[in-house]
Amino acid sequence: MEEFKVIIVEDVQLELKGTEHIFKSEIPEATIIGTAQNESELWKLMRQGVPDMILLDLGLGGSTTVGVDICRQLRDRYSNLKILIFTGEILNERLWIEALSAGADGGIGTTYNFQIDNIKGVYNSFKDGD
């Protein structure tokens, strides 16, 4: 698998640090070029450099609509960006459709086993189609 750059967007410090650790220990191909705990931090990072993938907390700031809106903005501005949402929320069908319609390439739950294969799979499936 080729190396790829990632930004992690998560507002809960413990989950952010845990996710960073998992990437560093389990996905050596990924280089974390930044982390953000809110929307303004994300846009600041995006101005510094566009990653290959963003791992986006859907419930950023306690509201799933914020995550969906950010996802839509990212997709509109960066069509080749891979957007993988993650959430501790149970995704109902409506919310999942909203996230996918906004441009998410996939999603994983943080309250279950962190699915490393999903991250690699999303990256690989779209890398080949670019």
VENPEVEN-V21401 format. One record per residue. N is the residue number from 1. RES is the residue in one small letter. SS is DSSP state (H for helix, E for strand, L for the rest). Layout:
BEGIN
{{N:RES:SS} {N:RES:SS}}
END
This chain:
BEGIN
{{1:m:L} {2:e:L} {3:e:L} {4:f:E} {5:k:E} {6:v:E} {7:i:E} {8:i:E} {9:v:E} {10:e:L} {11:d:L} {12:v:L} {13:q:H} {14:l:H} {15:e:H} {16:l:H} {17:k:H} {18:g:H} {19:t:H} {20:e:H} {21:h:H} {22:i:H} {23:f:H} {24:k:H} {25:s:H} {26:e:H} {27:i:L} {28:p:L} {29:e:L} {30:a:E} {31:t:E} {32:i:E} {33:i:E} {34:g:E} {35:t:E} {36:a:E} {37:q:L} {38:n:L} {39:e:H} {40:s:H} {41:e:H} {42:l:H} {43:w:H} {44:k:H} {45:l:H} {46:m:H} {47:r:H} {48:q:H} {49:g:L} {50:v:L} {51:p:L} {52:d:L} {53:m:E} {54:i:E} {55:l:E} {56:l:E} {57:d:E} {58:l:L} {59:g:L} {60:l:H} {61:g:H} {62:g:H} {63:s:L} {64:t:H} {65:t:H} {66:v:H} {67:g:H} {68:v:H} {69:d:H} {70:i:H} {71:c:H} {72:r:H} {73:q:H} {74:l:H} {75:r:H} {76:d:H} {77:r:H} {78:y:L} {79:s:L} {80:n:L} {81:l:L} {82:k:E} {83:i:E} {84:l:E} {85:i:E} {86:f:E} {87:t:E} {88:g:L} {89:e:L} {90:i:L} {91:l:L} {92:n:L} {93:e:H} {94:r:H} {95:l:H} {96:w:H} {97:i:H} {98:e:H} {99:a:H} {100:l:H} {101:s:H} {102:a:L} {103:g:L} {104:a:L} {105:d:L} {106:g:E} {107:g:E} {108:i:E} {109:g:E} {110:t:L} {111:t:L} {112:y:L} {113:n:L} {114:f:L} {115:q:L} {116:i:H} {117:d:H} {118:n:H} {119:i:H} {120:k:H} {121:g:H} {122:v:H} {123:y:H} {124:n:H} {125:s:H} {126:f:H} {127:k:H} {128:d:L} {129:g:L} {130:d:L}}
END
